[in-house]
Amino acid sequence: MLQDVEPPVVVVSNRGPLSFTVSDGGGLEARRGAGGLVSSLGPLVPGTGATWMAAAISDGDRQAAAGGLVEAEGFRFRSLAIDPVLYKMAYDVISNGTLWFLHHGLFDLPRRPRIDRRWREAWAAYRQVNLVFSRALIDEAPEGATVLVQDYHLALVGTWLAQQRRDLRAVHFTHIPFCGPDALRILPTTAAEELLVGMASHTSCGFHAQRWADNFALCCREVLGLDPSTFVSPLAPDHVDIASVAESAACADEAAWLDEQIGERQLILRVDRIELSKNLLRGFQAFDDLLRTRPEWRGQVVFGALVYPSREGLVEYLAYRQEVEGVARLINERWGTADWTPILLDTSDNFARSVAALKRYDVLLVNPIRDGLNLVAKEGPILNTNDGVLALSREAGAWEELEAYALEVNPFDVAGTADVLATALTMPAAERAERAAALRKLVESRSPRDWFDEQLAAARA
């Protein structure tokens, strides 16, 4: 048995809250894992008696998997050994190379995806990885346990649980968007059906926004002829954790560094991964348009792009990073002067610096092509002390919550985005203050615990 606490809870995800390394003496050393899901769920699980189950990714993880249940850093953790070749195919080709592109609308359809024999082998590997998780739950989950399955990497787990462990109350939560029926038709029919059946076999399926839940339900109706159970529960930032970073000495040091770089100029800010869906290029192009059409802002504003590399194992992401750096360099060469660099591009992945920048922005640009939620759009208003304006893409899941107090951005409209930036920069102080206060109050009305509890409620309904 994984645990004997009532009511028993098992959290299941691709990446776990702990990663393991082998020490010089041959022993295992555990440390907190990385990633947005781990950061959000991590503080909620220790001390609850819940067990967290995830894939063994490193050699140390696989060694830990051989020992069964591990208790460390406050977690009860079960690491699952998966054949590395199968895991890589499932993760790179299907999870990141297919499902991520599908649900975010990123495919260059004349060229991708390429559903060839290798892809079909990768789909079989994806199925096998999901089966490994399912078998572990079938064999080890306590009677009547609540199982919280996280994200698109594990969309098929519910199929086998529904067949062999009907006592389990399993929910699936998708942290990314979900595409509509037309986009789903890109997948082979059998794969699309398998994906939908796997998710709909859970007690309920959760999403950050109603739009994504509606898309999933519509796909199920058109492809399977059934109405799945869904719920909407947007994640909120961890107010306490992010406030502790904001008050740290490291953050103060980074704030001083930003002061040196920006001076008294206004700050347009983005904090993102270098990720295709985040739409960095059009953000830079909109800033270029602002400087071209509104020359009064030349020398008066800096675009701070605190962005960090992502998925550099995929060729598309390597090429995208090079393009991002090239466009930023071109704009700086076009408009920069001896004492003003228009775009401050920082790829160092410095969290304290990002928090310091969020505290002082005048405009926060969040313009994804599509996003399941986007926590930065919520973290900014909590941290900001400058009555900063949020310019938010209508394609972000967070738009449903924040639209009343944010400026709407069409992420594909470069000229329109430039106009929004100009509106934000010239907004009267009273309106800035009113919007900022309302955003802060709205975001602070929820916590990660609400999101966690709503998953439990959906499982037990």
N, C-alpha and C positions, 0 to 999 in steps of 0.2 A: 504494500500500500504506500502511496505517496505521502499521505498524511492521515491523521485521525481526528482533526479538529472539525467541529460542526459550526456552521455548514461548511463542508470542505470546498475549497476553491483551487482551481488549477489555471494558471495563466500560460498561454502557449504562443510563442512567437518565433520568427526566424532567428533573430539575434537576441541573446540573453542578457541578463543584468550583470553577469560575471564573465570575465575572460580569464583564462589560466595560462601561465607560463611555467616552464620547468626550470627550477633553480639549479645553481651549480652543483648542489648536493643531490640532485635528482628528485627533490620534492616538488609539489605543486604550490604555486603562489597565485592567489586569486586577487583580482582587482575589479573595480566597477567597470562595466561595459560602457560603450558610447552609443550615440544615436538618439534621435528624437523620442522614439517610443520608450526606450529605457529611461531617458530623462524624465518623461511624464509619468510613467508607471512606477519607476524605481522607488520614489519616496513613499508610495502608498502600500507596497506589499510587505516590507519587513515588519515582523511582529504580529502579522495577522494570522499566521499559520498557513497561509497560502503557499503553494508550490509553483515555481516557474519552470517551464519546460522549453528548451530551445535547442537549436542545432549546434553541434560541436564544429567549430570553424577552424581553429588552430590545432597544432599538434598537442598543445597543452590541454585544450578543450577535449580532444579525443581521449587523452589519458584520463581526464576527469570522468568522462563518460563511462569508462570501464569500471569505475568504482561505484557507480550508482548514484544515489542521492547525496548531494553535498550541502553542508550548512556552513556558510561563510558570509561575512559582511552583512549579516542580518537576513540573508536569503536562504530559503530552502530551494535548492536548484537541481534540476535534472537535465544533464547535457546528453544529447542523443548523437551517437556516432553514425554518420552517414557516409557512404562511399564518396570520396572527394571528387571523383570524375562525374558521378551522377549529380552531386550537389552543384558543381560548377556549371554544368549544362542547364540545370533547372534555374539557377540563380541568374546567370548571365544571359542565356538565350530566351528563356520564357519570362521570368519575373521582371527583369530589367529591360531586356531587349524586345519583349512583345507586350506584356500586360501593361507595363508603365507607359509605353508609347501609345498603346491602344486607348487607355482611359484618359490620357492627357491630350489626345488628338495631335500627336507629334509625327505620325508617319508621313513620309514623302511618298505618297501612294504610287507614283509611276515607278518607284524603285524599291520601296519597302512596304510591308514585310515580304520576305522571300520564304514561302512555305514549301520548303524542299524536304528531301529525306533527312537531312541533318536536323531540321526543325522538328520533324515528327519524332526523331530519336530524343530530342530535348524535351518534347512534351511528355513522352513516356518517362523520362527522368523526373520531370516535375511531378507526375503522378506518383512515382515511386517515393520521392521525398515526402510527399503528403501522406503516403501510406505508412512510412516509418513513424511519423508523428501519431497517426491514428492507432497503429498497433500498440505503441507505448501507452496511449490513453486507455485503450481497450483492456490492456493487461494490468495497468497499475492504478488507474483513477479509482478513488473510493466510491462506494455505492452512493448514488444520488448526488455526486459532485456537480458543482457549477464550473463549467469550462469556458474560459474567455479566450477565444482564438483571434489572434491579431493579424490582420492585413492580408494583402493580395498574394503573398508568398505561399499561403496555406489555405487557399480557397476550396480545396477538395476534401479537407479533413472530415467535414460533416457527413459525407457519403457513407463512410464505413462506421462512424459512430451511430448513425441512425439505424444501421442494419444490425449492429452487434452490441451496442450499449444504449438501449433506449431509456435506461434509468438516468443517464447523464443529461443535464440541462446545459446545452452548448450554444453560445452566441458567437457570431463572427462579426468583427468590427473592421471595416475598410477605412484606412486612413487617407486614401487617395480618391480622386473622383471615380465615378462609374459612368461608362459611356452609354449612349442610347442604342436602340436596336440597329440602326443603320451602320454605325461603326462596328458593332459586334459581328456583323456579317463578314467582316474582314477575316475572322477566324474560320477554320474549317468547321462545318456544322457539328461534327462529333465533339470537337474541342469546346465549342461554344455551349453545347448542351451539357457536357461534363462540368464545365465551370459553373453554370447556373444551378445545376442539380446539387453540386457540392456545397454551394453557399446556401441554397434554399433548404437543404437538409438540416441546417441548424435550427434551433428553437426560434431564433430571430436574427436578423442581420442589421447592424448599425452603421450609420454614416454621420459625417460631420455636418451635412447640409441636406435639406429636404430635396434639393434638385438631384443629388446623387441617389438618394433612396428611391425617388420617382423613376429615374432612369433604370435602376435595377429591377424594380417592380414591372416596368413596361417591357423590359427584355424577357422577364420570366413569363409574362402573359403571352407575348408574341411567339416565343420559341417553345415554351413548355406548356402553355395553357393553364398556368396556375398563378395564384396570388400569394406571394411570400409574405411572411411577417417581417416588418421592418420597424426601425425606430431611429430617431435623429437625436444625437447627443454631441454637440460641439465641445471639443476640448478647450480648456482654459489654461493660461500660463500658471506656473507655480509662483504665486506672488511673493511668498516668503523667501524662496530660494533666489529668485532674481533680485529681490531687494538686498539680500546679503551680498551679492556680487556688486551691486551698485554702490554699496557703502564701503567696499573694500579698498585697501591701499593700492592694490593693483589697478583698480578702476580709476582712482584719483590720478595715478601716474599717467594712465592712458588719456584721461581728460586733458591733462597738461600738454601732452604730445599733440592732441587734436587742436588745442588752442594755438600752438606754434604753427601748425599747418594751415589753419583756416583764418585765424585772426578774428576780426570783427565782421567778416563776411557772413552772409546767410548760408545755411547748409541744407542742401537737398541730399537725402540719405537713402541708400538701400543696403540691406543686410541679407545676403542670400548665399546659397550654394551656386557654383558655376554649373548650372543645370538648365537644359534646353527649355523646360517648361517655365522657368522663372523669367524669361524674356528680357535678359540683360541688354541685348543688342538694341532693341527698340527703345529701351529706356535711355541709352546713350544717344541714340538718334534724335529722340525728342528733346534732350538737353541741347544738342547741336542746333536743332531748329529754334529753340528758345533764344540762343545766343545770336543766331543769324537774323531772326525777325524782330528781336527786342534788344537792340544794342545797348540799352541802358543797363542791362544786367551783366555786361562784360566786366570782369574784374570785381563784381559785387557778390558773386555767389560761387560756391564750390559744390560739386557733385561728389559726395563721398560714397564710393562703392566698396564696401567691406564684404568681399565675396571669397569663397574658399573652394578649392577643387573638389570634384565629385565624380565618381565612377570613371576614373581615368583608364580602367581596363577596357572600356568601349571606345572604339575609334571615333564615334560621333562626338563624344565628350572631349576628347583630346583636341579635335578640330575646332570645337566650339570655344574652348578656352583660348586657343590661338587667335580666333576671330575676335573674341571679347577684348583681349589685350591689344590687338591691332587697331580696333575701332577707337578704343580709349586713347591710344597713342596718337592716332590721326587727329582726333578732336583737340587734344592738347597742343599738337603742333600747329593746328589751324588758328586757334584762338588764344593760346597761352602767351604770357608776357614774362618779363624778367622777374616779376614779383608775384605772379599769379599763375597757378596750374589749375585749369578748369576742373579736371577729373582727378580725384585722389583715389587711385585704384590700389587696394590692399588685399592681397590673396594669402595673408599669413594665418588665417583662421585663429584670430586672437579674440576670445570671447569677452574678456574684460574691456577690450577696445570697442567691440561692438556695443556693449552695454553703455559705455561712456558716450558713444555717438548717439545712441537712442535717447539718452538723457537730454541732448542739446539740439536735436534737429529742428529746423524750421518747417521742412516738408519731408514726410516719409513716403517714398514711392514704392508701392507694392503692386506690380503690374503683371502677374503671371498670365501666361496663355490659358492655363487652367490649373487649379490647385484644390486639393481635398479640403483644406482649411486655410492655412498660413498663420502660424502662431506669431510671426514677427508683427503682423498687423494688429495683434492684441498686446504683445509685449511693449511695443512702442508707446502707446497711450498710457500704459501703467508707469513707465519709466520717465517719460518726457517731462521736463520742468520748464519748457519754453513755449507752452501753448502751441506746440507743433501741429501742423495740418496733415491728416492722413489722406493720401491720394491712392485709392484702392481699386484694383481691377474687379469688374463685375463678374469675372470668371473665377474668382477665388471663393471657396466655400464660406469664408468669413464674411463675404459681402452680405449674405442674408441677415446676419446679426448687426453689422456695423453701418449699413447703407444710409441710415438716417443722419449720421454725423460725419461721414467721409465724403470726399469728392470722387465722383465716378470716373473711372478710367476704362476706355475701350482699349484692351491691350494691343490690338492690331492697328490702331489709329495713331500714327506717330505725331501728326500735326495736332490732333485732338489732345494727345497727352501733353504736348508742349503748352497748349492753351490752359490745361488744368494746372500745370506747374506755375504758369504765370498768375493764374487766379489765386493759387495758394500763397505765392510769394507776396502778393499785394492785398491779401485779405485784411480787412480792418481788425485791429487788436481785439475789440469786443467780441466779434464773431469767432475769431481764433480761440479765445478763452472759453466761450460758450461751447463750441464743438469739442474742445479738448477735455473739458470737465465732464461733458456728457459721455464721451467715449470712455474715459477713465471709470466712471461710475458703472457703465454697462459691462465693461470687461471684468471689473472687480466683483460683479454680482455672481460670478461662477468661479469654481475652483476645480482642479483635477479630480478631487474627491467626488464632486457631483457627477463627472463623466464616468468614473469607476463605478459608483453606486447605480447609475442608470443602466449600465451593462448588467450588473447583478440583478436589477429589477426586471430587465427584459428577459433574462434567462429564467427567472423564477415565476414570471407572470403565468 
